[in-house]
Amino acid sequence: MAKAFIGIGAQKSGTSWLGKYLNSHPEVYMGPIKELHFFDRYKDTQQEYKIHLRHFSDTLSDLAFTLNIANLKKDKNRFNKIGSIYHILKMSLDETLYSQYFTSNLEPRHKLYGEITPSYATLDRRGFQKMKELAPNPKIIFIMRNPIDRYWSQLRFTAQKMNIDPIKEFKNKISKDGFRLRNEYHRTIEEVESIFGKEDIFYTFYEDIFFTKKESEIQRLCEFLDISYIKPNLQSVVLPSQSIDLPQELREFARDEMRYIYDALKIKFNSSIPNSWKKDWE
């Protein structure tokens, strides 16, 4: 029987690359949409969840309008995406349909199914409890990246979409919930470990996947998920942020603001933390 997995972040830490890798794996089913945002509904405020529901609804209308009924074979991917979004919208009315979204599409070759939604890193234990109930009992994947680099990448990505200056906004955005909560890995870890056993959580670091351990880290992940190892393409870049150097003065500001995060992670992971992080806590 296929087992479930859920990637919970962190944003701008290689989750899109990982989603592409797992979605192309013959033993894994993810469906045409990487980020379902389903469990965002269990946050104290459902604002983010409602925004994504509106996005899914608008996308469904656009796809249906452009679908060429006479050429369904050519439009197969679009047709499948319409079906997926329709099911996602149904899940907003009936939470018990979550697991069915995956299991109704499984083939004998599939050993694993799931999704990767980085915003889940901002959930509290209530959201993770629902995850355990409705998935059910999924394996959890959490990729961490040097908090300053992760924040800077997210800010550049956001600035590109909103047409703002990331350097001018750097000090202002760093304390905003949408950015701060995604950096507080220790908070995410505390919440997820209050619900899941440590044997069901896979922790790794962006820097290990793409710069140091590389393939061995993907091998370790495949063993954790109990799927065959397939050699990854670690050179591909998915959803890159615009390239802008971070001024040293702002990096030093961020070090002071995030020192409590580094201190908590040193206690949790000790020597497992990539050496490249050390420049920002010493």
C-alpha positions in Angstrom: 0.0 0.0 0.0 1.3 3.4 -0.9 2.3 5.8 1.9 1.9 9.5 2.2 4.5 12.3 2.5 4.2 16.0 2.9 6.9 18.6 2.3 6.4 21.5 4.7 9.1 23.9 3.5 11.1 26.0 3.9 10.2 28.4 1.2 13.1 29.2 -1.2 15.0 26.2 0.1 14.8 24.0 -2.9 11.3 22.7 -2.5 10.3 23.4 -6.1 13.4 21.4 -7.2 12.5 18.6 -4.9 8.9 18.6 -6.1 10.1 18.3 -9.7 12.4 15.4 -8.7 9.7 13.4 -6.8 7.0 14.1 -9.3 9.1 12.6 -12.1 9.9 9.5 -10.0 8.0 6.4 -11.3 7.2 5.3 -7.7 5.7 8.6 -6.6 2.4 10.3 -7.3 2.0 14.0 -6.7 -0.5 15.1 -9.3 -0.1 18.2 -11.6 -0.2 20.7 -8.7 2.8 20.8 -6.3 1.3 23.2 -3.6 -2.2 22.3 -2.5 -2.3 24.8 0.5 -5.0 22.5 2.0 -3.7 22.6 5.6 -3.4 26.4 5.5 -7.1 26.4 6.4 -6.1 25.3 10.0 -4.2 28.5 10.7 -5.6 31.1 13.1 -6.3 33.3 10.1 -7.6 31.7 6.9 -6.6 34.7 4.8 -3.8 32.9 2.9 -6.0 29.9 2.4 -8.8 32.0 0.9 -6.3 33.8 -1.4 -5.2 30.4 -2.8 -8.8 29.2 -3.2 -9.6 32.3 -5.3 -6.4 31.6 -7.3 -7.5 28.0 -7.9 -11.0 29.1 -8.9 -9.7 31.7 -11.4 -7.2 29.2 -12.8 -10.0 26.6 -13.3 -12.1 29.1 -15.2 -9.2 30.1 -17.4 -8.2 26.4 -18.1 -11.8 25.4 -18.9 -12.2 28.3 -21.2 -9.1 27.5 -23.3 -9.6 23.7 -23.3 -9.9 22.3 -26.8 -12.5 19.5 -26.5 -11.7 18.3 -30.0 -8.1 17.7 -29.0 -8.2 16.1 -25.6 -5.1 14.0 -26.3 -3.1 17.2 -27.0 -4.7 18.9 -24.0 -4.2 16.0 -21.6 -2.1 17.9 -19.1 -4.5 20.8 -19.1 -7.5 18.4 -18.7 -5.7 16.7 -15.7 -5.0 20.0 -14.1 -8.7 20.9 -14.4 -9.6 17.7 -12.6 -7.1 18.4 -9.9 -8.2 21.9 -9.2 -11.9 20.8 -9.2 -11.0 18.2 -6.5 -9.1 20.9 -4.5 -12.1 23.1 -4.5 -14.3 20.2 -3.4 -11.9 19.6 -0.5 -12.6 23.1 0.8 -16.1 21.9 1.6 -15.2 18.4 2.7 -11.8 17.9 4.4 -12.2 14.1 4.3 -11.6 14.3 0.5 -7.9 15.2 1.0 -6.5 11.7 0.9 -8.8 10.7 -1.9 -7.2 13.4 -4.1 -4.2 11.2 -4.3 -5.4 7.7 -3.7 -8.0 7.8 -6.5 -5.2 8.3 -9.0 -2.7 5.7 -7.7 -1.3 3.0 -10.0 0.3 -0.3 -8.9 3.8 1.2 -9.4 3.2 4.0 -6.9 4.7 3.4 -3.4 4.4 7.0 -2.3 2.0 10.0 -2.8 1.9 13.5 -1.4 2.5 17.2 -1.9 5.0 19.9 -1.0 3.6 23.2 0.3 6.3 25.5 1.9 3.7 27.6 3.8 3.0 24.6 6.0 6.2 25.5 7.9 4.1 28.3 9.5 1.4 25.9 10.9 1.0 25.2 14.6 0.4 21.8 16.2 -3.3 22.0 15.4 -2.5 22.0 11.7 0.0 19.2 12.0 -2.5 17.1 14.0 -5.0 17.5 11.1 -2.2 16.5 8.7 -1.6 13.3 10.7 -5.3 12.5 10.7 -6.1 13.2 7.0 -3.0 12.2 5.2 -2.8 9.8 7.2 0.4 9.3 9.1 2.6 11.0 6.5 6.3 11.2 6.3 7.4 14.8 6.8 10.2 16.5 4.9 11.6 19.8 6.1 14.5 21.5 4.2 16.3 24.4 5.9 18.5 27.0 4.4 20.7 29.6 6.1 18.0 31.9 7.5 19.5 35.1 6.2 20.0 33.6 2.7 16.5 32.2 2.8 14.9 35.5 3.8 16.9 37.4 1.2 15.8 35.0 -1.5 12.2 35.2 -0.5 12.3 39.0 -0.3 13.9 39.2 -3.8 11.3 36.8 -5.2 8.4 38.8 -3.6 9.9 42.1 -4.7 10.0 40.9 -8.3 6.3 40.1 -8.2 5.3 43.3 -6.3 7.7 45.7 -8.1 9.3 46.9 -4.9 13.0 47.5 -3.9 14.2 44.5 -1.8 17.1 46.5 -0.3 14.8 49.3 0.8 12.3 46.8 2.3 14.9 44.6 4.0 14.7 46.0 7.5 10.9 46.5 7.4 9.9 43.0 6.1 12.2 41.0 8.3 9.8 41.1 11.3 6.6 40.6 9.3 4.9 37.3 10.0 5.0 36.2 6.3 8.8 36.3 6.5 9.6 35.9 10.2 7.6 32.6 10.7 9.3 31.0 7.7 12.7 31.7 9.2 11.8 30.4 12.7 12.7 26.8 11.9 13.0 26.0 15.6 9.3 26.9 16.1 8.3 24.7 13.2 10.4 21.8 14.6 8.8 22.2 18.0 5.3 22.2 16.6 5.8 19.3 14.2 7.6 17.1 16.8 4.7 17.6 19.2 2.6 15.6 16.8 5.0 13.4 14.8 7.6 10.9 15.9 11.2 11.9 15.0 11.4 8.7 12.9 8.8 10.2 10.6 10.5 13.5 10.0 13.3 14.1 7.5 15.5 17.1 8.2 18.0 18.3 5.7 19.7 21.5 4.6 19.6 23.3 1.3 23.4 23.7 1.3 23.9 20.0 1.8 21.7 19.1 -1.2 23.1 21.6 -3.6 26.7 22.3 -2.5 28.3 19.7 -0.2 26.7 16.2 0.3 24.6 16.5 -2.9 23.7 13.0 -4.2 24.2 11.3 -0.9 21.6 13.5 0.7 19.0 12.5 -2.0 20.0 8.9 -1.4 19.3 9.4 2.3 15.9 10.9 1.4 14.9 8.1 -0.9 15.8 5.6 1.9 13.6 7.5 4.3 10.7 7.5 1.8 11.3 3.9 0.9 11.6 4.5 -2.8 14.3 3.6 -5.3 17.2 6.0 -5.7 17.3 7.8 -9.1 20.2 10.0 -9.9 19.1 13.7 -9.6 20.0 16.6 -11.8 21.3 19.0 -9.2 22.3 21.6 -11.8 18.7 22.6 -12.7 17.3 25.7 -11.1 13.5 26.0 -10.4 11.8 29.3 -9.7 15.0 31.4 -9.3 14.9 34.7 -7.5 16.4 37.8 -9.2 20.1 38.1 -8.6 21.0 41.0 -6.3 23.9 41.1 -3.9 23.0 41.6 -0.2 24.9 44.6 1.2 27.1 43.7 4.2 25.5 46.3 6.4 22.1 44.6 5.9 23.6 41.1 6.5 25.0 42.3 9.8 21.6 43.7 10.7 19.9 40.4 9.9 22.5 38.5 12.0 21.5 40.5 15.1 17.8 40.0 14.3 18.1 36.3 13.8 20.7 35.3 16.4 18.0 33.6 18.5 17.2 31.3 15.5 20.9 30.3 15.0 21.2 29.7 18.7 18.2 27.4 18.8 19.3 25.4 15.8 22.8 24.9 17.2 21.3 23.2 20.2 19.1 21.1 18.0 21.5 20.0 15.2 24.9 20.8 16.5 27.6 19.7 14.0 25.0 18.7 11.4 24.5 22.3 10.4 26.4 23.2 7.2 29.7 25.0 7.8 28.6 27.8 5.5 26.1 29.0 8.2 28.9 29.6 10.7 29.8 33.0 9.2 26.5 34.3 10.4 26.6 33.2 14.1 30.3 33.6 15.0 
